[in-house]
Amino acid sequence: MLVRFSLLGPLSVRVGDDLLPLGPLKQRLVLAVLLGEANRFVSVDRLTEALWADEPPRTARKNIQVYVSALRRTLEPTGDRIHHGLGGYLIRVAEPELDALRFRALARTARAAAADGRFEAAAALFDSARRLWTGPPLPELRCSEPVRAQVDQLLGRYLAVSEDWAEAALESGLSGEVAEVTAELLEQHPLRERLRAAHMTALHRCGRRAEALAAYEEVRQHLSRELGLSPSPALTGLYEAILADGAPAAGAARPGGAGRRAPHALPPDLPDFTGRRGQVAELVAAASDGGGVVLVTGPAGVGKTALAVHAAHRLAEHFPDGRIHLGLREPDGSRRSPASLAAELARYTGHDARVPEHPDLAAASWRAWLADRRVLLVLDDAPDEASVRPLLPGTGASTAVVTARTRLAGLVGTRRVDLPPYSVEEALELLDRITGRVGCDRAAAERLVRACGLLPLAVRVAGLKLTVLRHLPMAEYAARLADPRTVLDELAVGDLDVRTLLADEWRRLDDAHRLALLRLGRLPDSSPFTAEGAAVALGCAPDAARRQIERLIEAGVVLCPDGEVTAHAAVYALPHLTRLLAREQAAWTVHGEHAGWETA
């Protein structure tokens, strides 16, 4: 029996010729959010936000369970679809069953054909992708901000594919059709310069030179009035060629083509980047689709920046218009000012001579520049959501990869990649790449990486120290690290200092978070803890402890449960080195100076 799920229009599920009833509004919102992340787990927190924004009822989790149960019954004719685990829910959908997945697959295949010069095939594939759209996506569900963000991503991908189609179709001689389709699209999206360039080129090739020149004048006035900007050099060059009654080459249809140097501003990839195979694949797959935001989160020192930069280097072919790394903090850890960010971005866009003074205008100018380009933006070490939002692509095929220690729960419409500490094997692999000594004493090496809390930065520091101090036996250094009184002192080499990093994270926490960590630090070293165990340490009821733990998870200092759990069986983990710092801080608090661990 043929099953069809649809997001590219009104939400619907068909089995054969039958349209399934999807129930009340909130139940349909749950289905839309799950389908938007098809085959990926969606957290209960995100579903809660989609249904109730900032005012969820006390029974929100239970209500979601009810909606999911009802959806399972509704979708029973399609098979076993919705699964629970990893702190949320997942819907399993095959690519032919969901229009959004088919759309992305067709777009990828079409772009590969265009890159090979097979423009007729590319145009046909892009056109097949466009025709999957049956209207504006999810019009009945835009009361939910996360769903609106999801719709904006879908629309951005649709426009990017429409522009790709127009360029491939121009190469195939379909100027008349391109002129007609782009005219319709420009009525709703007049500032998309890439679309405008295709429209002007199509008009000119159809012998409608005056209309092509008028189309340029229209966008020039619109950009000046709305943003205080001029058209891009590529679009201006196309206008001048048409004005001179030249016959522009097909490639001239796209602003940002050969005449513009794409910005590439990435830090170098780590030559010994290790492990993270699953997370790298997940990040590359999420980012390569274009037109979205991918958030990489995890505790301090876990390797978020290294992962984002490593993936960005692998994504070169997907982002021909540039890859940019932007640090969102000053060297002292404070947030960068909007003015300094605007100035740096203006250098990449070629607008550094005219940066708008007002932050909102600068952000609008940046988004307008991104709108018709495929740019990968790595926004590194985000302090909060407000620091990120003005920099994110509005619509189009650009992608932002954001790294943050906190969960940035207020960023809607994002794909999340949570980065835990290393596995033992990953940690040993990194240690061996740095030192080449793991094979000499694997048992000692394993004790060493465990004493580092399997934190990638700590393992790297330990490896570099062993490389510098070649005379130091690994077993002796592992014994030093096994002593909780000195491990943070030992994990320092050159300008890399684990204590400094953890202390910086500690300073960023508010007083309530620090107090909770001081108390949770008293829990036993080796084992995860439950809400009931935390309640004893925190001196409160289990429900209140669970709320405090969830706030610490959002702050990035307590790890989320791993595996399929229920609300009553969830377990949590305090990173090993964070626990040691909390105990050290407790000793300082009690004695006013560094004290022994026995008294902490």
Phi, psi and omega per residue, in radians:
M1 nan 2.235 -3.109
L2 -1.281 2.252 3.127
V3 -2.019 2.312 -3.140
R4 -2.302 2.063 2.987
F5 -1.758 2.425 -3.088
S6 -2.262 2.242 2.971
L7 -2.014 -0.317 -3.036
L8 -1.544 1.037 -3.038
G9 2.622 -2.776 3.038
P10 -1.056 2.494 3.118
L11 -1.086 2.258 3.137
S12 -2.713 2.731 3.025
V13 -2.359 2.159 3.112
R14 -2.043 2.418 2.984
V15 -2.075 1.863 -2.990
G16 1.143 -2.164 3.110
D17 -1.690 -0.002 -3.049
D18 -1.624 2.323 3.079
L19 -1.659 2.095 -3.087
L20 -1.348 2.425 3.048
P21 -1.316 2.189 -3.000
L22 -1.749 0.054 2.981
G23 1.508 -2.896 -3.050
P24 -1.227 3.033 -3.012
L25 -0.962 -0.899 -3.055
K26 -1.166 -0.551 3.076
Q27 -1.167 -0.690 3.096
R28 -1.212 -0.583 3.070
L29 -1.093 -0.738 3.097
V30 -1.031 -0.808 -3.123
L31 -1.112 -0.730 -3.119
A32 -1.102 -0.741 3.140
V33 -1.161 -0.731 3.118
L34 -1.114 -0.742 3.129
L35 -1.183 -0.565 3.089
G36 -1.121 -0.401 3.070
E37 -2.070 0.701 -3.040
A38 -0.853 2.335 3.110
N39 1.208 0.284 3.037
R40 -2.260 2.602 3.116
F41 -1.288 2.397 3.056
V42 -1.975 2.222 -3.065
S43 -1.203 2.709 3.062
V44 -1.086 -0.615 3.123
D45 -1.053 -0.738 -3.126
R46 -1.194 -0.689 3.080
L47 -1.110 -0.689 3.116
T48 -1.061 -0.775 3.132
E49 -1.107 -0.689 -3.132
A50 -1.132 -0.557 -3.066
L51 -1.561 -0.634 -3.009
W52 -2.274 0.089 -3.127
A53 0.947 -2.170 -3.050
D54 -1.640 0.105 -3.077
E55 -2.258 1.068 3.121
P56 -1.271 2.576 3.053
P57 -1.275 2.879 3.112
R58 -1.096 -0.440 -3.102
T59 -1.663 0.363 -3.023
A60 -0.986 -0.835 -3.103
R61 -1.066 -0.748 3.130
K62 -1.147 -0.708 3.128
N63 -1.083 -0.707 3.113
I64 -1.090 -0.715 3.088
Q65 -1.029 -0.687 3.131
V66 -1.141 -0.790 -3.141
Y67 -1.096 -0.719 -3.137
V68 -1.132 -0.745 3.110
S69 -1.053 -0.728 3.124
A70 -1.146 -0.683 3.105
L71 -1.139 -0.667 3.102
R72 -1.050 -0.721 3.120
R73 -1.162 -0.733 -3.133
T74 -1.096 -0.723 -3.064
L75 -1.524 0.075 -3.110
E76 -0.947 -0.645 3.108
P77 -1.117 -0.301 -3.130
T78 -1.639 -0.083 -3.115
G79 1.901 -3.004 -3.127
D80 -1.421 1.859 -2.940
R81 -1.911 -0.847 -2.950
I82 -1.751 2.262 -3.090
H83 -2.199 2.645 -3.113
H84 -1.938 2.451 3.102
G85 2.843 2.937 3.112
L86 0.874 0.657 3.065
G87 1.319 0.266 -3.127
G88 -2.918 -2.706 -3.071
Y89 -2.237 2.670 -3.122
L90 -2.389 2.438 3.019
I91 -1.960 2.220 -3.134
R92 -1.592 2.117 -3.125
V93 -2.424 2.292 3.072
A94 -1.369 2.716 -3.085
E95 -0.969 -0.771 -3.129
P96 -1.183 -0.259 -3.051
E97 -1.523 -0.395 -3.053
L98 -2.059 2.165 -3.071
D99 -1.059 -0.625 -3.133
A100 -1.144 -0.636 3.091
L101 -1.234 -0.691 3.096
R102 -1.124 -0.694 3.124
F103 -1.023 -0.839 -3.114
R104 -1.155 -0.668 3.138
A105 -1.147 -0.760 3.109
L106 -1.099 -0.699 -3.136
A107 -1.117 -0.726 3.131
R108 -1.101 -0.787 -3.135
T109 -1.125 -0.692 -3.140
A110 -1.145 -0.719 3.142
R111 -1.141 -0.630 3.088
A112 -1.137 -0.688 3.116
A113 -1.144 -0.730 3.121
A114 -1.112 -0.701 3.127
A115 -1.104 -0.485 3.110
D116 -1.516 0.003 -3.131
G117 1.456 0.177 3.139
R118 -1.618 1.296 -2.947
F119 -1.255 -0.607 3.117
E120 -1.119 -0.777 3.111
A121 -1.122 -0.724 -3.141
A122 -1.083 -0.795 -3.136
A123 -1.054 -0.718 3.134
A124 -1.127 -0.714 3.140
L125 -1.200 -0.770 3.086
F126 -1.045 -0.706 -3.136
D127 -1.142 -0.675 3.087
S128 -1.083 -0.681 3.113
A129 -1.133 -0.782 -3.133
R130 -1.064 -0.633 -3.055
R131 -1.328 -0.109 3.023
L132 -1.242 -0.318 -3.123
W133 -1.358 2.260 3.133
T134 -1.904 0.109 -3.133
G135 2.612 -3.088 3.087
P136 -1.011 2.366 -3.081
P137 -1.175 2.390 2.960
L138 0.822 0.887 -3.070
P139 -1.073 -0.500 -3.068
E140 -1.463 -0.067 -3.031
L141 -2.077 0.217 -3.058
R142 -1.395 0.118 2.991
C143 -1.199 -0.283 -3.110
S144 -1.747 2.199 -3.113
E145 -1.084 -0.782 3.083
P146 -1.035 -0.619 3.108
V147 -1.232 -0.665 3.073
R148 -1.055 -0.717 3.106
A149 -1.112 -0.672 3.096
Q150 -1.103 -0.725 3.122
V151 -1.134 -0.717 3.125
D152 -1.055 -0.699 3.087
Q153 -1.085 -0.788 -3.141
L154 -1.086 -0.756 3.137
L155 -1.123 -0.679 3.106
G156 -1.074 -0.727 3.115
R157 -1.175 -0.647 3.119
Y158 -1.103 -0.770 3.138
L159 -1.145 -0.712 3.120
A160 -1.095 -0.719 3.103
V161 -1.180 -0.634 3.099
S162 -1.106 -0.692 3.092
E163 -1.173 -0.729 3.074
D164 -1.044 -0.759 3.124
W165 -1.066 -0.773 -3.092
A166 -1.057 -0.736 -3.125
E167 -1.197 -0.737 3.105
A168 -1.166 -0.667 3.140
A169 -1.179 -0.638 3.062
L170 -1.085 -0.699 3.094
E171 -1.125 -0.437 -3.106
S172 -1.647 0.044 3.075
G173 1.517 0.296 -3.091
L174 -1.697 0.894 -3.015
S175 -1.095 -0.721 -3.110
G176 -1.069 -0.808 3.136
E177 -1.122 -0.706 3.134
V178 -1.105 -0.755 3.138
A179 -1.018 -0.731 -3.101
E180 -1.210 -0.830 -3.079
V181 -1.185 -0.770 -3.108
T182 -1.167 -0.560 3.088
A183 -1.059 -0.763 3.123
E184 -1.112 -0.743 -3.123
L185 -1.185 -0.648 -3.107
L186 -1.201 -0.375 3.064
E187 -1.062 -0.602 -3.136
Q188 -1.706 -0.365 -3.064
H189 -2.330 1.172 -2.979
P190 -1.221 -0.298 -3.061
L191 -1.653 0.042 -3.133
R192 -1.407 1.802 -3.012
E193 -1.178 -0.593 3.136
R194 -1.138 -0.716 3.084
L195 -1.156 -0.707 3.131
R196 -1.094 -0.719 3.142
A197 -1.097 -0.740 3.107
A198 -1.105 -0.693 3.134
H199 -1.117 -0.822 3.137
M200 -1.073 -0.772 -3.136
T201 -1.095 -0.738 -3.133
A202 -1.120 -0.762 3.122
L203 -1.066 -0.788 -3.117
H204 -1.072 -0.729 -3.125
R205 -1.253 -0.350 3.067
C206 -1.529 0.088 3.142
G207 1.426 0.316 -3.102
R208 -1.900 1.042 -3.011
R209 -1.069 -0.769 -3.110
A210 -1.074 -0.694 3.118
E211 -1.162 -0.640 3.111
A212 -1.110 -0.743 3.111
L213 -1.155 -0.666 3.112
A214 -1.149 -0.607 3.114
A215 -1.108 -0.648 3.077
Y216 -1.164 -0.783 -3.121
E217 -1.083 -0.622 3.113
E218 -1.079 -0.834 -3.119
V219 -1.248 -0.562 3.102
R220 -1.073 -0.801 3.140
Q221 -1.169 -0.673 -3.118
H222 -1.137 -0.796 3.125
L223 -1.104 -0.729 -3.138
S224 -1.141 -0.743 -3.096
R225 -1.242 -0.750 -3.025
E226 -1.472 -0.652 -2.976
L227 -2.206 -0.120 -3.090
G228 1.209 0.499 -3.088
L229 -2.069 2.844 3.006
S230 -1.773 2.799 3.053
P231 -1.063 2.776 -3.132
S232 -1.124 2.724 3.099
P233 -0.990 -0.638 -3.121
A234 -1.138 -0.741 3.136
L235 -1.194 -0.677 3.093
T236 -1.115 -0.699 3.101
G237 -1.092 -0.688 3.097
L238 -1.108 -0.738 3.112
Y239 -1.043 -0.784 -3.108
E240 -1.144 -0.632 3.106
A241 -1.148 -0.711 3.119
I242 -1.211 -0.685 3.127
L243 -1.047 -0.651 3.110
A244 -1.415 0.079 -3.128
D245 1.073 0.563 3.050
G246 -1.380 2.987 3.082
A247 -1.942 1.604 -3.057
P248 -1.106 2.534 3.073
A249 -1.141 2.746 -3.109
A250 -1.001 -0.671 -3.118
G251 -1.120 -0.318 -3.134
A252 -1.267 -0.138 -3.126
A253 -1.171 -0.351 -3.007
R254 -1.897 2.007 2.990
P255 -1.126 2.442 -3.057
G256 1.584 0.285 3.087
G257 -1.477 -2.466 -3.005
A258 -1.114 -0.423 -3.092
G259 -1.343 -0.120 -3.097
R260 -2.143 2.289 3.140
R261 -1.430 2.082 -3.128
A262 -1.222 2.366 3.133
P263 -1.286 2.310 3.057
H264 -2.259 1.874 -3.043
A265 -2.389 1.191 3.106
L266 -1.928 2.516 2.950
P267 -1.113 2.771 3.102
P268 -1.133 2.585 3.066
D269 -1.249 2.563 3.088
L270 -1.185 2.187 -3.129
P271 -1.154 -0.404 -3.133
D272 -1.938 0.488 3.099
F273 -0.937 2.317 -2.947
T274 -2.268 2.476 2.972
G275 1.164 -2.637 3.119
R276 1.019 0.521 -3.049
R277 -1.078 -0.751 3.133
G278 -1.136 -0.764 -3.124
Q279 -1.201 -0.646 3.092
V280 -1.088 -0.808 -3.139
A281 -1.081 -0.730 -3.135
E282 -1.132 -0.754 -3.114
L283 -1.188 -0.765 3.140
V284 -1.102 -0.745 -3.138
A285 -1.135 -0.732 -3.119
A286 -1.191 -0.698 -3.075
A287 -1.349 -0.560 -3.021
S288 -1.207 -0.354 3.097
D289 -1.156 -0.530 -3.136
G290 1.395 2.752 3.041
G291 1.313 0.679 3.141
G292 -2.810 -2.992 -3.141
V293 -2.227 2.291 3.068
V294 -2.065 2.216 -3.079
L295 -1.907 2.148 3.095
V296 -1.855 2.058 -3.094
T297 -2.197 2.773 3.116
G298 2.862 2.933 -3.089
P299 -1.171 2.899 -3.141
A300 -1.026 2.385 3.075
G301 1.434 0.121 -3.062
V302 -1.508 -0.147 3.054
G303 1.729 0.528 -3.111
K304 -1.143 -0.832 -3.138
T305 -1.111 -0.754 3.138
A306 -1.034 -0.728 3.123
L307 -1.137 -0.811 -3.093
A308 -1.091 -0.761 -3.124
V309 -1.194 -0.714 3.113
H310 -1.042 -0.807 3.128
A311 -1.139 -0.694 -3.116
A312 -1.072 -0.648 3.099
H313 -1.164 -0.519 -3.141
R314 -1.403 -0.186 -3.023
L315 -1.770 0.268 -3.027
A316 -0.946 -0.797 -3.043
E317 -1.207 -0.351 -3.132
H318 -1.471 -0.273 -3.058
F319 -2.288 1.298 -3.070
P320 -1.175 -0.284 -3.092
D321 -1.635 0.112 3.013
G322 2.301 2.717 3.023
R323 -2.357 2.150 -2.979
I324 -2.214 2.285 3.018
H325 -1.812 2.253 -3.099
L326 -2.301 1.955 3.058
G327 -1.355 2.321 -3.057
L328 -1.722 0.102 3.090
R329 -2.217 2.674 2.984
E330 -1.319 2.901 3.125
P331 -0.976 -0.506 3.135
D332 -1.458 0.066 3.103
G333 1.641 -0.172 3.113
S334 -1.313 2.773 -3.111
R335 -1.272 2.538 3.080
R336 -1.294 2.594 -3.135
S337 -1.299 2.635 3.063
P338 -0.982 -0.591 -3.112
A339 -1.143 -0.740 -3.118
S340 -1.210 -0.636 3.090
L341 -1.152 -0.756 3.141
A342 -1.085 -0.703 -3.133
A343 -1.138 -0.712 3.133
E344 -1.161 -0.752 3.140
L345 -1.151 -0.610 -3.139
A346 -1.113 -0.550 3.098
R347 -1.144 -0.636 3.133
Y348 -1.253 -0.590 -3.076
T349 -1.498 -0.166 -3.095
G350 1.433 0.234 -3.126
H351 -1.884 0.400 -3.026
D352 -1.143 -0.292 3.124
A353 -1.406 -0.207 -3.097
R354 -2.502 1.158 3.091
V355 -1.416 2.134 3.097
P356 -1.015 2.430 -3.085
E357 -1.258 -0.664 -3.092
H358 -1.367 2.310 -3.108
P359 -0.983 -0.643 -3.129
D360 -1.153 -0.671 3.115
L361 -1.212 -0.673 3.096
A362 -1.088 -0.731 3.126
A363 -1.143 -0.707 3.124
A364 -1.137 -0.683 3.101
S365 -1.101 -0.725 3.126
W366 -1.105 -0.793 -3.123
R367 -1.165 -0.616 3.099
A368 -1.131 -0.669 3.111
W369 -1.142 -0.663 -3.122
L370 -1.269 -0.426 -2.866
A371 -0.956 -0.686 -3.071
D372 -1.956 0.524 3.126
R373 -2.249 2.789 3.024
R374 -1.907 1.626 -3.090
V375 -2.063 2.429 3.022
L376 -1.770 2.123 -3.105
L377 -1.990 2.097 3.075
V378 -1.760 1.897 3.122
L379 -1.724 1.876 -2.891
D380 -1.763 2.333 3.035
D381 1.047 1.007 -3.108
A382 -1.218 2.244 3.117
P383 -1.243 -0.640 -3.084
D384 -2.887 3.108 -3.094
E385 -1.136 -0.667 -3.077
A386 -1.107 -0.470 3.117
S387 -1.294 -0.381 -3.028
V388 -1.680 -0.719 -2.940
R389 -0.953 -0.774 -3.096
P390 -1.137 -0.305 -3.060
L391 -1.666 -0.198 -3.040
L392 -1.295 2.526 3.048
P393 -1.040 2.433 3.095
G394 -1.367 -1.235 3.042
T395 -2.231 2.969 3.123
G396 1.946 -2.940 -2.995
A397 -1.801 0.123 3.083
S398 -1.315 2.694 -3.111
T399 -2.255 2.465 3.030
A400 -1.952 2.242 2.977
V401 -1.851 2.061 -3.065
V402 -1.919 2.287 3.015
T403 -1.916 2.479 -3.114
A404 -2.785 2.556 3.051
R405 -1.335 -0.604 3.098
T406 -1.523 2.918 -3.026
R407 -1.388 -0.259 -3.133
L408 0.831 0.942 -3.030
A409 -1.098 -0.386 -3.111
G410 -1.364 -0.121 3.090
L411 -1.420 1.851 -3.077
V412 -1.516 2.772 3.059
G413 1.196 0.481 -3.125
T414 -1.848 2.666 2.916
R415 -1.672 2.364 -3.023
R416 -1.947 2.334 3.030
V417 -2.098 1.881 -3.138
D418 -1.559 2.269 -3.048
L419 -1.902 1.872 3.100
P420 -1.484 3.042 2.974
P421 -1.023 2.897 3.116
Y422 -1.056 2.746 2.787
S423 -1.309 2.882 3.126
V424 -1.046 -0.737 -3.114
E425 -1.138 -0.700 3.095
E426 -1.106 -0.761 -3.134
A427 -1.102 -0.724 3.112
L428 -1.138 -0.644 3.128
E429 -1.108 -0.771 3.111
L430 -1.123 -0.779 -3.141
L431 -1.038 -0.683 -3.122
D432 -1.251 -0.633 3.106
R433 -1.105 -0.587 -3.110
I434 -1.420 -0.746 -2.991
T435 -1.811 -0.548 -3.013
G436 1.186 0.342 -3.005
R437 -2.040 0.030 -3.066
V438 -1.112 -0.677 -3.117
G439 -1.110 -0.384 -3.129
C440 -1.288 -0.541 -3.120
D441 -2.725 1.326 -3.055
R442 -1.096 -0.646 -3.129
A443 -1.077 -0.788 3.117
A444 -1.140 -0.681 3.123
A445 -1.077 -0.694 3.124
E446 -1.176 -0.690 3.074
R447 -1.086 -0.660 -3.114
L448 -1.136 -0.856 -3.073
V449 -1.205 -0.545 3.071
R450 -1.193 -0.656 3.095
A451 -1.150 -0.433 3.059
C452 -1.406 0.057 -3.109
G453 1.170 0.294 -3.094
L454 1.011 0.381 3.116
L455 -1.422 2.134 -3.057
P456 -0.929 -0.763 -3.140
L457 -1.093 -0.740 -3.131
A458 -1.128 -0.721 3.103
V459 -1.109 -0.714 3.115
R460 -1.096 -0.784 3.130
V461 -1.059 -0.790 3.138
A462 -1.078 -0.722 3.132
G463 -1.135 -0.739 3.122
L464 -1.135 -0.636 3.121
K465 -1.149 -0.719 3.089
L466 -1.151 -0.535 3.109
T467 -1.241 -0.697 3.111
V468 -1.225 -0.758 -3.115
L469 -1.724 1.273 -3.065
R470 -1.069 -0.414 -3.115
H471 -1.343 -0.233 -3.030
L472 -1.432 2.004 3.105
P473 -1.108 2.506 -3.123
M474 -1.077 -0.644 -3.128
A475 -1.115 -0.671 3.141
E476 -1.188 -0.729 3.131
Y477 -1.176 -0.656 3.086
A478 -1.079 -0.654 3.111
A479 -1.144 -0.686 3.093
R480 -1.079 -0.759 -3.114
L481 -1.236 -0.349 3.133
A482 -1.297 -0.255 -3.137
D483 -1.513 1.932 -3.063
P484 -1.120 -0.282 3.138
R485 -1.311 -0.385 -3.018
T486 -2.192 -0.061 -2.997
V487 -1.053 -0.708 -3.127
L488 -1.214 -0.520 3.049
D489 -1.222 -0.586 -3.096
E490 -1.316 -0.438 -3.067
L491 -1.555 1.145 3.106
A492 -2.617 2.334 3.080
V493 -2.714 2.313 -3.090
G494 0.983 -2.286 3.113
D495 -1.677 0.229 3.072
L496 -1.729 2.121 -3.061
D497 -2.478 1.950 -3.094
V498 -1.148 -0.669 -3.139
R499 -1.052 -0.740 -3.135
T500 -1.059 -0.746 3.123
L501 -1.090 -0.823 -3.117
L502 -1.181 -0.641 3.112
A503 -1.148 -0.636 3.086
D504 -1.111 -0.734 3.078
E505 -1.093 -0.702 -3.137
W506 -1.070 -0.737 -3.127
R507 -1.154 -0.503 -3.130
R508 -1.283 -0.317 -3.113
L509 -1.328 2.669 3.035
D510 -1.441 2.994 -3.025
D511 -1.056 -0.670 -3.116
A512 -1.142 -0.701 3.103
H513 -1.140 -0.740 -3.127
R514 -1.121 -0.730 3.136
L515 -1.094 -0.744 3.126
A516 -1.101 -0.702 3.122
L517 -1.171 -0.660 3.085
L518 -0.994 -0.709 -3.107
R519 -1.352 -0.686 3.111
L520 -1.193 -0.420 3.106
G521 -1.112 -0.298 3.121
R522 -1.373 -0.224 -3.127
L523 -1.163 2.776 -3.128
P524 -0.965 2.619 -3.023
D525 -1.119 -0.792 -2.768
S526 -1.556 -0.418 -2.911
S527 -1.934 2.628 2.953
P528 -1.109 2.995 -3.104
F529 -2.333 2.768 3.102
T530 -1.780 3.016 3.086
A531 -1.085 -0.603 3.129
E532 -1.160 -0.734 3.093
G533 -1.141 -0.686 3.100
A534 -1.145 -0.597 -3.133
A535 -1.061 -0.670 3.115
V536 -1.124 -0.810 -3.121
A537 -1.156 -0.661 -3.081
L538 -1.481 -0.261 3.128
G539 1.246 0.732 -3.138
C540 -2.565 3.087 3.134
A541 -1.247 2.714 -3.134
P542 -0.971 -0.683 3.135
D543 -1.119 -0.736 3.095
A544 -1.159 -0.662 3.096
A545 -1.105 -0.709 -3.137
R546 -1.094 -0.690 3.119
R547 -1.145 -0.704 3.112
Q548 -1.120 -0.729 3.129
I549 -1.085 -0.738 -3.135
E550 -1.113 -0.611 3.069
R551 -1.175 -0.634 3.099
L552 -1.218 -0.581 3.046
I553 -1.116 -0.777 3.112
E554 -1.076 -0.592 3.131
A555 -1.353 -0.187 3.056
G556 1.498 0.312 -3.110
V557 -1.979 -0.095 2.985
V558 -2.189 2.399 -3.083
L559 -1.476 2.557 -3.131
C560 -1.269 2.766 3.034
P561 -1.040 2.607 3.125
D562 -2.106 2.228 -3.124
G563 1.762 3.079 -3.073
E564 -1.395 2.095 -3.084
V565 -2.379 2.920 2.981
T566 -1.996 2.995 -3.108
A567 -1.079 -0.454 -3.084
H568 -1.626 -0.155 -3.110
A569 -2.111 0.174 -3.097
A570 -1.132 2.484 3.049
V571 -2.133 2.690 -3.061
Y572 -2.283 2.803 -3.114
A573 -2.362 2.369 3.017
L574 -1.739 2.100 -3.126
P575 -0.920 2.454 -3.000
H576 -0.947 -0.862 -3.080
L577 -1.260 -0.530 3.046
T578 -1.144 -0.678 3.078
R579 -1.067 -0.768 -3.139
L580 -1.121 -0.713 3.101
L581 -1.119 -0.698 3.119
A582 -1.064 -0.725 3.116
R583 -1.158 -0.667 3.099
E584 -1.124 -0.754 3.111
Q585 -1.123 -0.635 3.089
A586 -1.087 -0.696 3.116
A587 -1.132 -0.730 3.085
W588 -1.093 -0.699 -3.116
T589 -1.117 -0.690 -3.083
V590 -1.304 -0.740 -2.970
H591 -1.883 -0.205 -3.106
G592 1.329 0.065 3.104
E593 -2.737 2.979 -3.122
H594 -1.119 2.221 -3.084
A595 -2.163 2.913 3.109
G596 -1.178 2.680 -3.110
W597 -1.179 -0.397 -3.108
E598 -1.143 -0.444 -3.084
T599 -1.723 -0.043 -3.059
A600 -1.215 nan nan
